[in-house]
Amino acid sequence: MAQAGKGRLNYRCPSCFMRDLDIDMFYDKEKDEYYCLRCQYTGKEEDVLEKNEMARFRYRSMMKRITQFD
């Protein structure tokens, strides 16, 4: 079994992040894919980035101050 190693960037697991858990993914060089130690998610870099964009869509207005409710 390959030893767990961090990838080039610290990608968050999209599956865990959608459940409000901030878990970093690990990179397997032999399989050329990222995986999560907490859940069963595995995927290529493109898949991880696409699903992380969905999470960013969820929190897009988090830093905006909403003053009008009409």
C-alpha positions in Angstrom: 0.0 0.0 0.0 1.3 3.5 -0.9 2.2 5.7 2.0 -0.2 8.7 2.4 1.3 11.9 1.2 0.0 15.4 0.7 -0.5 16.6 -2.8 0.8 19.7 -4.4 -2.0 21.7 -2.8 -4.2 21.0 0.1 -7.5 20.0 -1.5 -10.5 19.6 0.8 -12.6 16.5 0.5 -15.8 17.6 -1.4 -17.9 14.9 0.3 -16.8 15.8 3.8 -16.9 19.6 3.1 -20.5 19.4 2.0 -21.2 18.0 5.5 -19.3 20.9 7.0 -16.2 18.9 7.8 -12.9 20.4 6.8 -10.8 17.3 5.9 -7.6 17.5 3.7 -7.2 15.0 0.9 -4.1 12.9 0.3 -2.5 12.1 -3.1 -1.6 8.6 -4.4 1.1 8.9 -7.0 0.7 5.3 -8.2 -3.0 5.7 -9.0 -2.7 9.5 -9.8 -5.8 10.3 -7.7 -6.7 12.0 -4.5 -8.4 10.2 -1.6 -10.0 11.0 1.8 -9.0 9.2 4.9 -12.3 9.8 6.6 -14.8 8.8 3.9 -14.6 6.7 0.8 -14.2 9.5 -1.7 -11.5 9.1 -4.4 -11.1 11.1 -7.5 -8.8 12.8 -10.1 -7.7 16.3 -9.6 -10.2 17.7 -12.1 -13.1 15.9 -10.3 -12.0 17.3 -6.9 -11.7 20.8 -8.3 -15.1 20.6 -9.9 -16.8 19.4 -6.7 -15.0 22.0 -4.6 -16.4 24.7 -6.9 -19.9 23.4 -6.0 -18.9 24.0 -2.3 -17.7 27.5 -3.1 -21.1 28.2 -4.7 -22.8 27.1 -1.4 -20.8 29.6 0.6 -20.5 32.4 -2.0 -22.3 35.1 0.2 -20.8 34.1 3.5 -18.6 37.3 3.7 -21.3 39.7 2.5 -23.2 41.8 4.9 -26.9 41.7 4.0 -28.8 44.8 5.1 -31.9 44.7 2.9 -34.5 42.0 3.1 -36.9 42.9 0.3 
